[in-house]
Amino acid sequence: MIDSNKIAAAIESYKHYFPDHWADEMYKWEAVKHFQEHWDMDAPDFGEMFKKATDKTSNLLASGYAYPRGMILEFAKADDDAVREMFRRLYDERLDLTDRINGFIRTSGELRQKYGKDKWKQHYQNTNYISTYLWLMYPDKYYIYKYELFRKCAELLDDSYRPKANGSAETMIGGYRMYDEIRKILQADGEIRQMLQGALTESCYPDPELVTATIDFGFYVARFYLDDSAKATEHEGGWFPTPEEYDPGLSVEDWRALLADAEVFDENSLTVVQRIYDMGGQATCKELSDQYGEDPGFYNVISSKLAKRVRKKTDCPLIKDEISDNAKWWPILYVGHPAGKDTKGAYVWRLRDELKEALETMEQKVTNSWLLAWNPKNYDWEGVDEKYNYYTMLKTVRNGEEYFESWRCHSKQVKKGDRIYIIRLGVEPKGIVATGYAASDSYEENGISLVDITITNTIDYKTEEIIPQEQLIELFPDQQWSPRGSGISIKPDAAQWLIKNWSSRSIVRSDDNTTESLTVSNSEFLKYFSPLIQALKDLGGSATRKEAHEKVIELMGISDDELSVTYEKTGASRVLNQIDFARNDLAHEGFISSEIKGVWALTELGMTIEMTRELAGRIRTKWIKICTAKRKGEPVPVIDLSQYYKKKVDHKYTKKGFLNDVFITESEYDKLRTLVLRKKNIILQGAPGVGKTYAAKRLAYSIIGEKNENRICMVQFHQSYSYEDFIMGYRPNDNGGFEMQSGVFYNFCIRCKENPDEPYFFIIDEINRGNLSKIFGELLMLIEADKRGAEYKLNLVYDNKPFYIPENLHIIGMMNTADRSLAMIDYALRRRFSFYTMQPAFEHAAVNGFKTYTDQIACERYHTVIAKIRELNAAIRKDTTLGKGFEIGHSYFSPADPSVIDDAWVRNVVEYEIVPLLEEYWFDDGKKVEEWAKVLYQALGEDYDS
């Protein structure tokens, strides 16, 4: 729920904000009206109609590196009708909204793959842009959804809704509910409606339901209202240093001049202060990191460097040592205070008022910016003198230094300190590859017009995504982006966009280490990363290359036609090759083990970290950089991607959970748990239906502390199971021959060793059905609790390499005591296991939890039959040919969902499970079978017909 006091204060603040900012925001109302006047679903040329209808949307459908409007226009050129139908379905209000959104995303992805996967690989349609399409069509119903704005709005207004950064339709719809509540409050405020009506012109949509006004209010709250909180804190005296303690003495005009000086505010510095500004003027380094990426240290280092340059340029005073508290540099830029317990990070920085005001007007006073052209057809920058070539520039800048060069420049208006951008033209890829500033005014030498430039940031166009020329042309069609010569003036709006968006493509080095702001690769085979991990999970955590290929093909629904596409030179399948590429990158990053020959096995990392498309792209880029460095003989960069790891949260599972699920007493659980941890090998034995398998997994969960399938491996033994399946041996390969491959137990041991401080469980169903000595081989000794660890390693039969069983591995076997066909378990193995007998829960039901379960069941015949089963078990125990090991277990009568139990369900259990079991038990005594069958059917209220 919205906090009424907080939103009331925010509304009052919005009323003061609105008049001064209306000119900047009215385009939203104009965009709606323009769309409504020009939209025609049945227009002969849908793409041209769409272009015209969305002409007024400005940055709503083209911002940052997202380019959804241009993407739709390109696809309309390729398949006009398909795009028309995509929008027709999106706008069909008879259909479920979630289905419409997901369908639009899916169809646009299919179009991208079909018509433009190379040209449009970095673009997409997400809930932000789809919500914009919905708002344009139905401006009285739908809002523009943007995650970061909705999140901040919810936090500031104390709404219970908290959006997830997953881009899902469900999250968007949750945000709509919050905005609906906000809109009702705005509608009840007569001043808001009066203020809006006084501002709207004939070019604006009238907004009768205040939907667009709600969007604008949310934008204000998220981006600007936080400033009021900062001022309130200041009044409390919480900001350090106070004006009395320290003031750098820099005015708004001073900061404007500094912002326009590329030698002081380089791209990274502008990025940091702009991001703080966009977060309301204050933030912690951790909040900035979570919101925009880069390590928190990036913001700290860049701020310190910037403050030092400001000091050098202005000779402003420094804070006195006696009050600095080790804060020598940052107070030039910010005031701050320790973060509260509900704030991520350690310290909050707030932009100095003068700097913030200068940033507010920066768009109107951008440094002069110039476009310098590099056409490889005309200038071999890569092959000239090594001191002044493209690769030297890359290496120099990546080492944290500045690169100087003289560049041809036709304009005589370039001044020292102006910003410059180098655009690569002539051959693909075309776009911005470097930026810096002019180190001199433009000048003439030997009849050639030149300017000295300093390059401060670069993009390696061979391995990283550059800012594409086509995007710049679409965003700023009035700007020249294809010059024949250098020295083209960049217009202020385009220059401002470049300043804001460049840094997400750059790489920065801090004073003490490397902080990588990696371009997210969009290589085609990234789509195989997540399916490959899922395939290996489905296959038990490990598989052969062939098995992994087949599972990925199944999961992704890859057709025979797709599989038949081959590389021209090698004839290899493109799909299979790309799955292999994905495996290699995942192995480099540690998601797949590289230690097991012939087997692709997930590590703990691979089992627990969610593989997103962004993470896949960063892994790809990381290993391109590493391989490039190795190839060139350069130092291999250390790139840590752990900040992008998102662990999948498993449900906690404790002793209480076990006792709720499994019908044994607390004292028996304690005994069982102690047995497993001490002996490390245990066999759960018992009659059919006592829940051995069910209990084994939950026993493992309870010791692990969560329902974590990643630390459990389960197999079932049978008469043909072998050492080669379990440990290691030769198996057929794809070439028709044989190769050495490791088995499931060997692979699981490798996984255990990679996370030695956590317990792992290997569960063996029907353990007594296999030839145990043959299956375990030389490991029969190593599974003993006191023979674990590296000091007891021994060489395996096949590869003759040392191997040991880790101490954190526990083995749980299950054995059915009623199976007459099995020989006695090997004595040598019996000595290495503890045996725990599980009992039917019918007896002692009041203390083991079974009574609590049955008390909720209303079916009378169920309880009557249970009473007869108790009598039947007593008879089985007394029978000298059977005994306790043949009792009937409670699992037959305890489905996970007790609501399914009725007369028909009970009859089916008796007829198809219990009576056939009795026929097996007393196969040589038909009278006894008939006697008990009659008893059970009478409990059902029926006659037994043999």
N, C-alpha and C positions, 0 to 999 in steps of 0.2 A: 504494500500500500504506500502511496505517496504521503510523505510527512507534510501535513497541511501548513504548518508554520514555515517550513523551509521553502515550499513552493510559493507561498504568499510573498516571502521576502525576495525570491528570485523574480517573480512577476513584476514587483515594484522596480527592481533594478533593470529589468528588461524594458520597461516603459521609458526609462531615462536613456537607455542605449539605442532604442529603435529610431528616433528621428535623425540622429547623426549618421546612422549606418543604412538607412533605407535605400539610398542611392546605390550602395554596393549589393544589396540583397533583393531588390525588386525584380531582378532578372528571373527569379524563380516563378513569380506570378506571371511574368511575360512569357516564359517558356511554356507554361501550361496553356495559356490562351492561344499562342501560336500553334501549338500541337493540335489543340482541339479544332482549330480552323482549317488545318491542312491535312489532317489524318483521313485517309481513305483506304480501307482494307482491300477494296476491289479495284484499286488503281491499276491501269494497264502495266505500268512499270513500278513495281512495289519498292525497289531500291531507291529510285529517284524520289518517290513520294516520301519514304522514310527519311531520306536526307533532308528534304525540305521541311518536314514536320518537326525535326529535331534540331533545326538550325539555331535555335535560341537557347539550347541547353548548356552552352558554354562548357565549364569543367565538370558538369554532372555526369557526362558520358565520355569524358576524355581527361584523365588526370593521372599524374605520376607516370607509371609505365603501363598502366592499363589503358586499353584502346578499344573499348567495346563498340562504340559507334562505328568506327572505321572497319571493324571486324564484320559487323552486320552488312555494311555497304559492299564489302568485298564478296561476301557470301551471296548477297542478292545478285551480284553480277554473274556468279557461277550457277546459282540455282534460285531464281527469283521465287518460284512457286513454293519451294521447300521453306524458305524464310517466311513467306507470307503465311503458310500453314502453322509455322512455329509460333508466330504472333497471334494468329487466329485462336489457337488453343490456349495460349496464355491469357487472352482476354475473354475466354468463355467462362462467364460467372456461374454457369451450371455445374462446373467441375470443381473438385476439391482443390483448394489453393496449394496445398503441399504438393499434390501430384502435378499441378501446372508448373510450379517452380522447378521441381526436379526434372520434369519433362523438358523444359526449356534448356536447362543446363546440359542434359544428356544430348538433346538434339544438336545444340550448338557445338558440343564436343565432337559429335559425329561429322558435322559439316567441316569442322576444322581439320579433322583427320582426312576427310575425303578430298577437300578442295584446297586447303591452305596450311597443312601442318608445318611446312618449312617457313613460309612467309609469316605465319601468325602464331608461331610456337610459344611466344611469351604473352599472348593475350587470352582473355577468357571472359565468360559471362558469369557473374556471381550474384548473390542475393542483393548486393548494393545496387547493381545496375538493373537487375530484373525488377526490383522494387521501384526504381525510377521509371521504368516503362509502365508499370502498373499505376503509379501516381499520375503520370501524364495522361493516361487514358481515363482513370477514375479518380480525379483530384479531390472528390468529396469523401473518399473512402480509404485510400492507401497512402502510406507515408514513405519517404525515402529512408531506407534502412542503411545505416553505416555503423559497423560494430563499435569502433572506438568512441563515437559520439553517444551511442545508446548506453555503452558501459559507463562512461563518465557521468552522463545524465542520471542514471540509476544510482550511482554512488553518492552524488551530491544531494539527491532528493530523497534518499533513504528508501527507495523502492525495493521490495523483496526480490524483484526480477534482477538477475545478473546474466547478461548474454555470454555465451561461450564463443570463443574465437574459432568456430568450426565452419562458419559460413552456411549452416544448415537452414532449411526452410522453417523448422520448428523454432530455432532461436529467433529468427526474424519475426515470426508470428507472436512469440512471447514479447518481443519489443513493441509490436503493434498494440498489444493489450496495455502496456505501460503508457504509450502515447495516447491511447483512447482515454485513459484516466486523466492525463494532463489536459487533453482537449476539452473535456467536460468542465474542468476548472477554469480554463481560459474562456469558454463560452459563457460562463456565469459572471465574468468580469466585463461589465459594460464598457469600461474605458478602453479595453483592448480592442473590442470590435469598432468602437468609435475612432480610435487612433488609426486602425487599419483602413477603414473606409475613407478617412481623410487623406490617406496617402495613395490609395489605388488610383490609377489613371485608366483611360480607355484601352491602353495596350495590355492591361493586367487582367488576369482571371479574377472574378469577384470574391472567390473563396468563401461562399456562404457558410460552410461548416467549419471554417477555421483550420482546415487540415494543413494547408501550406504554412499558415501562421504557427501551428504547432511544430512543424518541421523547423521553422526559423527560430522559435523559442528554444527548442532542444539544442540547436546549433549554438545559440548564445550561451546557454547554461554550460554546455560541455567545453566551449572554447574560451569564454570570457568571464563567466560568473565566478570562477575559482579565484579571480583577482580579489573579489570582495573578502573571501576567507583569508587571503593573505594579509589584507589590510587589517582585518580584525585581530589577527595574531600579532601584527606589529603594534597595535594599540596596547596589547598586553605586555609589550616590552620583550617579546620572545625572540626577536631577530637580532643576529650578531653580524657585524658590529653596528651599533647605533650611530646616527649621524654625528653625535658628540664624540664617539670613540674613533671614527675614521670616515673620511669622505675623499674619494680620489679627485674631486674637484672638476669632473668632466661634465659639461653641459650637454643638452640634447643635440645642439649643433656640433659639438665636438664628436659625439658618438656617430652622428650622421656622416661626418667627414671620415671617421675611422672605418665605418661600414663600407664606404665607397672606395677605400684604399685596399687594393688586392694584396699589398705586401703585409698588411696587418690582418685583415679578415680573409683568409683563404677559404676554399670551399668547405673544408671540414669545420672550421670555426663558425662559418655562417650556418652550417647544418646544425651544430650543437645549440647555438642561441636561438635559431628558428624553431627547433623542436621544443625547447623549453617554453618559448613564446606560445607555440601551438597548444601546449598543455596548460595554458592559462597563466604562464609567466613563472611557474615554479614547479620543481620536480626533484626527485632523488635520481642519482645515477642508475639505480636499479629499475626505477619506473621507466626511465628513458630506454634502458636496455630491453625491458619487457615489451615496450610499445613499438620501438623502431628497430631493434636489433643492435648489434655490436656489444662487446663486453662492457660492463659498467666502467672499467678502467679507461676505455676509450674517451668517455665524456670527461673524466678527471684529467687525463693527460692533455687532451685538446684544450680544455679550459685553462690549464696552467700555462701552456705554450702561448695561447692567445693573450693572456694577461701580461706575460713577459714582453710580448711585442707591443702591446698598448703602452706599457711603461717605457719601453725604449723609444717609441714614437713621440710620446707626450711629456715624458719626464714627470709624470704624476707621482705624488708621494706614495710611500708604502705604509702599511699599518705598523704601528710601533711594536717592537719586539715584545715588550712586557705584557701586551694584551693580545698578541697575535694567536697564541695557542696553536702554533705551527701552521697558521693560515696566512701565509705571506702573500700569495698571489691572487687567489680567487676573490677576495673582497673587492678587488678592482672592478669585477664584473657583477658580483652577486652579494646579497646578504643571506644569512642562513640560520638554521637552528636544527637540533637533533630531531630525527623523525620520531613520530609517536608509535605506539605499539601496533596500531592498525595500518601503518604505512610501510610499504616495502622499501627497504634501504636503510642506511644509517643516518644520512644527513640530507635535509631539504635545502636546495638552492633556490633563491628568488632573484630574477633579473633586477638590477638597479632600475629605479623608475625612469631615469634619463635614457638608459639603454633601451628599455622597453618602448618608450615613446618614439625613439628613433627608429626602432624596428617597425612600428605601426605605420610609419610613413615611408618605409624603405621602398615599397613598390612604386612610389611616385618619384623616388630619387635613386635609381639604380646606377651603379658605376657604368661608364661607357664600356660597352663590350663589343668585341670584334671577332669576326669569323675568318680564320686562316685556313686555306684549302690545301689539302695534300692529295694529289691524284697520282697513284703509283705508275700510271701510264706515262706521265710527264716528268716525274721526279722519283728516282730510285733511292728513296730515303733509307731503305733497308740494306742497300748494297754499297753506299758511299763510305767514305773514310770512317773507320771504326769509332773514332772519337766523337763523330757527330751523326750517328745513325739511329734508327728507330729502336733497335734492341739495346743500344747503350742508354738511350733515354729511359726505356723501361727499367733496366737494371739500376740505373742511378736513382730514379724516383722511388723504386721499391726498397732501396737501401736507406730511405729516409732523407735523401739529399735532393737538392734542386738541380735541374738540368738547364743549361743556358745554350741558346743558339740564336743566330741571326736568320730572319725569315723574310722572304720577299713580301712586300706589302704595298699595294698601289695607293692606298689612302695616305694622305699627308696629315690626317687629323688625329692619328693615334697618339696618345699622351702616356708618359711614364705612369704606371700604376693602373692603367686600364686593364680590364679583364679580357683574356683571349681564350678562344676555343678552336681546336684544330679538328676539321671535319675531313674524313677520308671519303674520296669520291672516285668515280670512274669504274671501279670494280667492286663487287660484293665482298664483304659486307660494307655498306656505306653508312656512315654516321659519325658521331663525335667520339674521338679516341683519346683526347688529351685536353687539359686546361691549365691555365696559369695566369700570368700577368705580363704586361709590357714592362721591360726593364729599361726602356729608353723611349723618347719620342721617336716617331718615324723620321727617317733621314734618307739621304741619297748618297751613294758611294759608287764611284766609277760608272755613273749613269744608271745604277740599279737602285730602285726604291726598297728600303729595308726597315725592319724594326727588330731590336733585340728583345727576345722573350725569355721568360723563366717558366719552365714547366713544373708544376707542383703536384699534379695528379694525372694518372694515365689509366687506360684500359687496354689490355692485350686483346686485340680484335680476333686473334686466332683461337683463343681459349675462353673468352669471356663475352658476355652480351654487351654490345655497345649501345649508345642511344641512337636508334635507327633514324636515318634521314626521312624515311616515309612517315614516321610518326611526327616529326617536326613539321613536315609539309602539311599534314592534316591539322595539327594543332594551330599552326601559325601560317596560313596560306599566303598572307601578304608579305612574309619575310622571304628574302632570297636565301635558299638553302643549296643551290647548285651553282655557285659562282665559278667563273672561269679563272678568276684570279683571287688573291687574298686581300684582306682589308675591307670586308663588308661589315658595315655597322649593324649590330643586332638590336632590334627594337626593344624598348623597355619591358613589354609584357613577355616576350620570348626570353630575354635575358634573365628576368625574374624567375621564370619557370626553370631555366637551366641551373640557376643557383640553387634552387630548392631541391632539384631532382638529381643533380650530378652525383652527389656523395654516395648514394646507395649503390653506385657502380664502381666506387673507387676503393683502393686498398691503402691503409694507413699504418705507419709504424710508430709505436710509442717509444719513449726514451729507454724503457727497460725490457721491452719484449715486443712481440709482433701481435697486433690485433688485426684479424682478417675480417673485412666486410666483404664476404665472398659473393660474387655474382651467382645467382642460382641458375645452374645449367638447365637447359630445356632439351637435352639430348633425347632422341626418340625412345631409346631403350630404358629410360627412367620408369616408364610405366610397368616394367617387369620387377622392380625392386620389391614392392609390397606383395604382389602375388607370389613371388618366389619364397618370401619369408612365410607367407600363409601356407604355401604348398608343403614346405618342410615341417611346419607345425602339424599339418594334417597327416603327415607321414610319420609322426612320432618324434620329430626333432632332427631326423637325419634320413638321408636317402642317397641312392646312387645318382649320378648325373642323368641317366636315362629316366629313372623314376621321377626325379624332380621336373625334367622336361615335360613328361606326360601329365603330371599333376597341374603344372602351370597352364598347359594347353587346355586342360579340362576346366580349371577355374576361370580362365579368361574367355572360354568359348572360341578359341582360335580355329578358324576353318581350314580345311585341306588346301583351299586356294591360297590362303595366307602362308601356309607352311611350304607351299611349293615355290614361293618366291626365293630365288637364290642370288648370291653375289656372282657377278659375271666372271670374275677372274678365278675364283676358287670353286664355285659350284656349291658352296655351303649354304644351308638354309639360313635365311636372314633372321627369322624368328629365333631359332635355336642358338644362333650366334649371339644375338642380343641378350638372351637369357644368360648365356655364359658371361657376357660382359657385365651384366648385373651382378652375377655371383662373384666375379673378380673384385669389383668395387666394394661389395659388402664384406668380402674377406679382408680387403685392405683396411677397412674401417673397424673390423673386429666383430661384425654381426654374424659372420660364418667362419667356422674354424678352418685354419689352413694346415692344421697338424695331421689331419686324417686323410691318408691317400685313398683316392677313389671314391670318397664319400663327402657329400655336402652336409655338414652338421651345424645347426644353429648353436651359437654360444649363448650365455646368459643374457648378453646385451641384445642379441637378435631375438631372444624369447620375450624380453620385457619392454623394449623400447618401441613406441609406435612409429612405423615407417610412413612418414608423410611425403607428398611430392616435393615439398620444399627441402626436407632433409635429404631426400635422394639427390636433388639437384646440387646441394652443397657438398655432398660426398663426391659426386662426379667432378665438380669443379676442383675440389681439394686434390684429388688424385691426378687430375690433368696438370695442376701446378707442380705437384711433386715429381711426376714423370718428366715434365718439361725441364725442371731444374736438373734432374739426373742426366737427361740427354745433353744438356748444355754444359755439364760439369760445374754447375753453380751450387751453392749451399742449399741443402734441402730444407724448405720452410717447415716450421713446426706449426700445425694448424689444429686447434682443438675445437671440435664441433659439439662438445658435450652440452653447451648452453642451449643447443637446439634439440636435445633429447627430451622427449616427453614420455615418461614412464606410464605404462598402462596400470591403472589402479585395480588391484584384485580385492575381492571382498575379504575382510578380516574373518578369521576362523579360529576359535579358541576351544578350550575344554568344554565350555558351556555349549558351544555349537555342536560338538561331538555328542554330548549327552542328550541333546535335543533330537539328534538324528539317529543315533544308534542305541538300541535297547540293552544297555548294560549299566551297572551301578557305578557311582563315582569311584569307589574303592577299586573296582575291577579296571576302570580306565587308568587310574594311577599306576596299578600294577603292570598293565599292558604297555604304557608309555615308558616306564622305567626299564622294562624288559627290552624294548626296541633300542633305546639309547645306550644301554649297557652292552648287550650282546651284538647289536648292529644287524643281526640276521634273525628273523623270526618267521615261523610258519603258523598261520591261522588255520586250524583244522576244525572240522565239524560236519554235522549232518547237512543234507541238502536244505537250502532255504534259511540258514541262520544268518545270512548277510555277510559272508566273509569278504567278498570283493567290495561291497558297499562300505564295510567298516574299514578295510585296508586303506582306501583312498582318503577317507575322512580322518583316520588316524594320522596319515601323512600331513593332511591339511592342518590339523591341530598342532602338530609339532613345528611345522613351517610357520604357522601363525596367520595364514591366509589361504584362500582357495587358489593356489598358484600351480597351474598345470605345467608350467615351465620347469619345475623341479621334480616332476614325476614322469617316469617312463613305465609303461605297462606292456607286457607280452604274455602270450599263452603258450605253454609247452605242449608238445604232442610227440608221438612216437618217432616221427621223422625229423624232429628238431635236432640240429647238429652244432658242433663247435664252430663250424664255418659261418653259421647263421648268427651265433652268439658272440664269438670273439673275433675270428679272422679266418679268411680262406680265399680260394680262387673262385671267381664267379664269371659267368659269360659277360662280355662287353658288347658295345655297339658294332664292333668290327667282326663279330663272329668268333673271336678268340676268347681267351680268359685273362683276367687280371686280378691282382691281389686287392681285396677289399676288406675293410674292417666291419665287424658286426655290431649289432645294436647295443650290447653291453659295453663293448670297448668304446664306442662313440659316446655313450652316456657317461662313462668314467672321465673322458676328456672334458665334457661339460662340467662335471663336478669339480675337476681340478682348477677350472678357470674362476671358480667362486668358492674358495676353500672354507670360508667362514659361515656358509649357509648349508643347512641340511638338505640332502637329496634322497629320493626314494625310488628304488627299482622294484616294481611289483610284478610278481610272476603268478599268473593264474594257472591252476592245474599243474602245480610244480612236480607232482609225483607221476605225471604222465610221460615225462621225458627221461631219457637215459642220462641221469644227472652227472655221473662221472665223465661221460663222453662230452656232454655239453660244456661243463666247466673246465675240463682238462687240467692244465697245470695251475689254473686259478683256484682250484679247490682248496689249496692251502692259503692263498692270499685273502680269501673272504673272511677268515677268522678275525675276530675283533682285535686280537693282539698281533696280527700280522699285516696291519694296514700301514700305508705310508711308504715313502721313497726308500727307506732303509731296508725294506724287504722285497725290493723289485727283483724280478727275474726275467730272463729272456723268453719271449714267446716262440712257439714252435715254427710259425711260418716266416716271420720277418727277422727272427733272432735279435730283436731289439728289446731293451729293458722296459718293463711295464710294472706298474703297481696299482693297487686299488686304493683310492683316496679314503681318508678317515671320515669324511662327511657323507659317505654313501651308505645308505641303509637298505637292506633287502627284506621285502615282505613277500612270503610265498603263501599260496592258498591251497588247501588239500581237502578233498571231499572224502570223509571217512566211510561213506556208504558205497564207494566204488569197488566192487568185488574183482574187477578185471585187472587191477593194478597190483604189482608185487610190492613187497615191503620196501620202504624207502631205504636207500643205501645207508649203511650204518655210519660210514665215514662222514657223509653229509649230515646225517642226523646229529652227530656230535657237534657240528658247527652251527646248528640252529637251535633256538629255543622254540618250543611248541606250546601254543596257547589254544585251548579248546573253547570254542564258542558254543553257547547253549541256546536252545530255543527260548524265547522270551515269555512263553505262556506261563511258566512257573515263575514265582517271585515278581509278577507283573506290577505289583503295587510299588516296588522299590526300583525297578529297572526302567520305568517310563512307559512300558507297554500299556498299562492300564489307562494312563492319561490319553494315550492314542485311541484306545478302543472306546473310551467313555464318550467320545464325540460322535460315534457312529450310531445312527438311529435304527438301523436294520436289525430286527429281532432275530431273523434266521442266522445272521452273521454270528451273533453271540451264542446261539444254540449250537452252531457248528463248532465254534471255538471250544466250547465246553467238551464236546465229543472228541476233538483233536487232543485235548489234554488226556482224556481216557485212553485214546489210541496210543499216545506216546508212552504212557505207563505200561501198556501191554507190550510195546516194542522193546522197552528196557528190560522187561522180564523174559523176553524170548531169547533163549540161549543161542539161537542161530543168528540173531541180530544184535541187540544191545544198544547202548546209548548213542553209538555212532550212526545209528540209522533213524533217529527220531526225525519228525517232520518239523521244519523250521518255521518261524513266524513270518518270514518274508513272503510266503505264499499268500498271507492274509494282511499285508500292510503296504498297500500301494502308496506312492508318494502323494497322491491326491485322494484322501479318504472319501471325498464326496461322490466318487464313482461307485461306491459300494451300495448295491441293492440286491434283491433276491436273485435276479438273473446273474449278476456278477458272482455271487457266492456259489450258485449252482455250477457255473462254468469252471470255477477253481476246483470244485469237488470232482466233477465229471472228467475234466481234461488234464488235471494235474495230480490230484491226490490219489484217486483210484488207480490210474496207470502206474504210479509209484508203488502202490501196495502190490500190484500184480507183479512188479519186478522184484520186490522184497520177498514175497511168498510165491515165487514162480513154481514151487513144488508143493504148494498147499492151497489149492483152490478154495477149499471150504473156509479157510481163514480170511481169504480175500473177500469172499461173498458175505461172510459174517460182518465185517467192518464196513463194507460197502452199503449193506442194508442199514446199519446204524447211522451212517452219514446221510443217506437219502431220507431216512425217517426224520432226521433233524431238519431236512429241507421241506418236510411235509409231503414227501413223495414215496412211492414204492420203487424198490430197486429191481430193474429188469436186466438180468445178466444176458 
